[in-house]
Amino acid sequence: MSEQLWFTALLNHWLAGPVTKLLEALDITPEHPQAPISNAFAMELLVVAFLILLFLLTRTRLSVDNPGALQHIFEGAHGFITGQAHEIIGHGSESFASYLTALGLFILCSNLMGLIPGFESPTGSAVVPLGCAILTFVYYQSWGIRKQGLWNYLKHFAGPMPALAILMVPIEIVSHLARVLSLTVRLYANMFAGDMVTMVFFSLIPLGLPILFMALHLGVSIIQAYVFVLLAMIYLQGAVAEEH
């Protein structure tokens, strides 16, 4: 079993029994019954709790005349993503702004978690980027079916020429499934490498040089969150476009 972070150890101390029973009820046997909660899940849970707390604080302090700092930050983030979505997706992009904003904030906060001593980025574990990628895959596919109708949406997998359908359908299916792999590997590889580099240099040189790698980690975190959301917008545009 990998070394537990202090927060993970705390969750396992209090919740190991109920979590193990829940998993067993679902016919899932945890590898470590005494510590079924992984570091990635613990960090992911912490990010969700942090974001919910920020959302509630912002909600209770909403003001038109005198908006606070949190309101400015969230309005700025939502406005930026809404503007990007409108440029890429076009008409009706407002329907996707909430999901894209929540996705971007979750990935960004998860990426930045690795900069805090005693924590690590949950996106540095493959399961978290994979979950975000699968969720995005299901989201844009469901919106494509909702906008186009099931039959019309499936028809675009066959391509513009019926004679090529037998060739195009497998290619399109593999292409869409590859998007899940692409989203997962891109985010996971960058954040895992960032966490490892930062950790190594902090252990070798406690001061000075690690600050440069922390700045690099910050930049990579922002870029990777933006790229993930940008690709989600592109996939949504392809799914809801009236003509494929």
C-alpha positions as CSV (number, residue, x, y, z in Angstrom):
1,M,0.0,0.0,0.0
2,S,1.3,3.5,-0.9
3,E,2.0,5.9,1.9
4,Q,-1.1,7.7,3.0
5,L,-1.3,11.5,3.3
6,W,-2.4,12.8,6.7
7,F,-5.8,13.7,5.4
8,T,-6.3,10.3,3.8
9,A,-5.2,8.6,7.1
10,L,-7.7,10.7,8.9
11,L,-10.6,9.7,6.6
12,N,-9.6,6.0,6.8
13,H,-9.4,6.2,10.6
14,W,-13.0,7.4,10.8
15,L,-14.6,5.9,7.7
16,A,-12.7,2.7,6.8
17,G,-15.4,0.5,8.3
18,P,-18.5,2.1,6.6
19,V,-16.6,2.5,3.3
20,T,-15.5,-1.2,3.3
21,K,-19.0,-2.4,4.1
22,L,-20.4,-0.2,1.3
23,L,-17.9,-1.6,-1.2
24,E,-18.5,-5.2,-0.1
25,A,-22.3,-4.5,-0.5
26,L,-21.6,-3.5,-4.1
27,D,-19.6,-6.8,-4.5
28,I,-16.3,-4.9,-4.6
29,T,-13.5,-6.2,-2.5
30,P,-11.1,-3.4,-1.4
31,E,-7.4,-4.2,-1.7
32,H,-6.8,-2.8,1.8
33,P,-9.9,-3.2,3.9
34,Q,-8.4,-1.2,6.8
35,A,-7.6,1.7,4.4
36,P,-10.1,1.6,1.5
37,I,-9.8,5.3,0.8
38,S,-7.0,6.3,-1.6
39,N,-5.0,9.5,-1.6
40,A,-6.5,10.4,-4.9
41,F,-10.1,10.0,-3.7
42,A,-9.3,11.9,-0.4
43,M,-7.8,14.8,-2.4
44,E,-10.7,14.8,-4.8
45,L,-13.2,14.9,-1.9
46,L,-11.3,17.8,-0.4
47,V,-11.4,19.7,-3.7
48,V,-15.1,19.2,-4.0
49,A,-15.7,20.2,-0.4
50,F,-13.5,23.3,-0.9
51,L,-15.4,24.3,-4.1
52,I,-18.8,23.8,-2.5
53,L,-17.8,26.0,0.5
54,L,-16.6,28.7,-1.9
55,F,-19.9,28.5,-3.9
56,L,-21.9,28.8,-0.7
57,L,-19.9,31.7,0.6
58,T,-20.3,33.5,-2.8
59,R,-24.0,32.7,-2.9
60,T,-24.6,34.2,0.6
61,R,-22.7,37.4,-0.4
62,L,-24.0,38.1,-3.9
63,S,-24.4,41.8,-4.5
64,V,-25.1,43.9,-7.5
65,D,-23.9,47.2,-6.0
66,N,-20.9,45.9,-4.0
67,P,-19.7,42.5,-5.3
68,G,-17.0,40.9,-3.2
69,A,-13.7,39.4,-4.3
70,L,-15.1,35.8,-4.6
71,Q,-18.0,37.1,-6.7
72,H,-15.6,38.9,-9.1
73,I,-13.4,35.7,-9.4
74,F,-16.3,33.4,-10.2
75,E,-18.0,35.9,-12.5
76,G,-14.7,36.4,-14.3
77,A,-14.2,32.6,-14.6
78,H,-17.7,32.0,-15.8
79,G,-17.6,34.9,-18.2
80,F,-14.3,33.8,-19.7
81,I,-15.6,30.2,-20.3
82,T,-18.9,31.5,-21.6
83,G,-17.1,33.7,-24.1
84,Q,-14.9,30.9,-25.2
85,A,-17.8,28.5,-25.5
86,H,-19.7,31.1,-27.6
87,E,-16.8,31.4,-30.0
88,I,-16.3,27.7,-30.4
89,I,-19.8,26.2,-30.1
90,G,-21.8,29.2,-31.2
91,H,-25.6,29.6,-30.7
92,G,-26.9,27.8,-27.6
93,S,-23.5,27.6,-25.9
94,E,-25.0,29.0,-22.8
95,S,-26.5,25.6,-22.0
96,F,-23.0,24.2,-21.5
97,A,-21.4,27.0,-19.6
98,S,-22.3,25.7,-16.1
99,Y,-20.8,22.3,-16.8
100,L,-17.7,23.6,-18.5
101,T,-17.1,26.2,-15.7
102,A,-17.5,23.5,-12.9
103,L,-15.3,21.1,-14.8
104,G,-12.6,23.8,-15.3
105,L,-12.6,24.9,-11.7
106,F,-12.5,21.3,-10.4
107,I,-9.5,20.4,-12.6
108,L,-7.7,23.6,-11.8
109,C,-8.1,23.3,-8.1
110,S,-7.1,19.6,-8.3
111,N,-4.0,20.5,-10.2
112,L,-3.0,23.2,-7.8
113,M,-3.5,21.0,-4.8
114,G,0.0,19.6,-5.3
115,L,1.5,23.0,-4.5
116,I,0.3,22.7,-0.9
117,P,2.7,20.8,1.5
118,G,1.2,17.6,2.8
119,F,-1.2,17.3,-0.2
120,E,-0.9,16.0,-3.8
121,S,-2.8,16.6,-7.0
122,P,-5.6,14.1,-7.4
123,T,-5.2,14.6,-11.2
124,G,-1.7,13.1,-10.8
125,S,-3.5,9.8,-10.3
126,A,-4.9,8.3,-13.6
127,V,-8.3,7.5,-12.2
128,V,-9.3,11.1,-11.6
129,P,-8.5,12.4,-15.2
130,L,-10.2,9.2,-16.5
131,G,-13.3,10.0,-14.5
132,C,-13.4,13.6,-15.9
133,A,-12.8,12.3,-19.4
134,I,-15.6,9.7,-19.2
135,L,-18.0,12.2,-17.8
136,T,-17.2,14.7,-20.6
137,F,-17.6,11.8,-23.2
138,V,-21.0,10.9,-21.8
139,Y,-22.0,14.6,-21.6
140,Y,-21.2,15.6,-25.2
141,Q,-22.6,12.3,-26.6
142,S,-25.9,12.8,-24.7
143,W,-26.2,16.4,-25.8
144,G,-25.5,15.3,-29.4
145,I,-28.4,12.8,-29.2
146,R,-30.6,15.4,-27.5
147,K,-30.0,18.0,-30.1
148,Q,-29.9,15.8,-33.2
149,G,-32.1,12.9,-32.3
150,L,-30.7,9.4,-31.9
151,W,-30.9,8.4,-35.6
152,N,-29.6,11.7,-37.0
153,Y,-26.7,11.7,-34.5
154,L,-25.7,8.1,-35.3
155,K,-25.9,8.8,-39.1
156,H,-22.9,11.1,-38.9
157,F,-20.8,8.1,-37.9
158,A,-21.3,6.7,-41.4
159,G,-19.8,9.7,-43.1
160,P,-21.2,11.7,-46.1
161,M,-21.2,8.7,-48.5
162,P,-23.3,5.6,-47.7
163,A,-20.8,3.4,-49.7
164,L,-18.1,4.3,-47.2
165,A,-20.2,3.6,-44.1
166,I,-18.6,0.2,-43.5
167,L,-15.2,1.9,-43.3
168,M,-16.2,5.1,-41.6
169,V,-18.3,3.7,-38.7
170,P,-15.3,1.8,-37.1
171,I,-13.0,4.7,-37.6
172,E,-15.5,7.1,-36.0
173,I,-16.1,4.8,-33.1
174,V,-12.4,4.4,-32.4
175,S,-11.9,8.2,-32.9
176,H,-14.5,9.0,-30.2
177,L,-13.1,6.4,-27.8
178,A,-9.6,7.7,-28.4
179,R,-10.8,11.1,-27.1
180,V,-11.2,9.6,-23.6
181,L,-7.7,8.2,-23.7
182,S,-6.3,11.5,-25.0
183,L,-8.0,13.6,-22.3
184,T,-6.9,11.2,-19.6
185,V,-3.2,10.8,-20.6
186,R,-2.6,14.5,-21.4
187,L,-3.8,15.6,-18.0
188,Y,-2.5,12.7,-15.9
189,A,1.0,12.7,-17.5
190,N,1.5,16.4,-17.1
191,M,0.3,16.6,-13.5
192,F,2.1,13.4,-12.4
193,A,5.4,14.7,-13.8
194,G,4.8,18.1,-12.2
195,D,4.2,16.6,-8.8
196,M,7.3,14.3,-9.1
197,V,9.6,17.1,-10.2
198,T,8.4,19.5,-7.4
199,M,8.7,16.7,-4.8
200,V,12.2,15.7,-5.9
201,F,13.6,19.2,-5.9
202,F,12.0,20.0,-2.6
203,S,13.7,17.0,-1.0
204,L,17.1,17.9,-2.5
205,I,17.0,21.7,-2.2
206,P,14.5,22.9,0.3
207,L,14.8,26.6,-0.7
208,G,15.4,28.7,-3.8
209,L,15.3,26.4,-6.9
210,P,12.0,24.6,-5.9
211,I,10.2,28.0,-6.2
212,L,11.0,28.0,-9.9
213,F,9.4,24.5,-10.3
214,M,6.4,25.6,-8.2
215,A,5.9,28.5,-10.7
216,L,6.2,26.0,-13.5
217,H,3.7,23.7,-11.8
218,L,1.3,26.6,-11.5
219,G,1.6,27.4,-15.1
220,V,1.2,23.8,-16.2
221,S,-1.9,23.5,-13.9
222,I,-3.6,26.5,-15.5
223,I,-2.7,25.4,-19.0
224,Q,-3.9,21.8,-18.6
225,A,-7.2,22.9,-17.0
226,Y,-7.8,25.3,-19.9
227,V,-6.8,22.7,-22.6
228,F,-9.2,20.1,-21.1
229,V,-12.1,22.5,-21.1
230,L,-11.2,23.7,-24.6
231,L,-11.2,20.2,-25.9
232,A,-14.6,19.6,-24.2
233,M,-15.9,22.6,-26.0
234,I,-14.6,21.3,-29.4
235,Y,-16.2,17.9,-28.8
236,L,-19.5,19.6,-27.8
237,Q,-19.4,21.7,-31.0
238,G,-19.0,18.6,-33.1
239,A,-21.8,16.9,-31.3
240,V,-24.5,19.6,-31.4
241,A,-23.7,21.1,-34.8
242,E,-26.7,20.7,-37.1
243,E,-24.6,19.4,-39.9
244,H,-21.7,16.9,-39.4
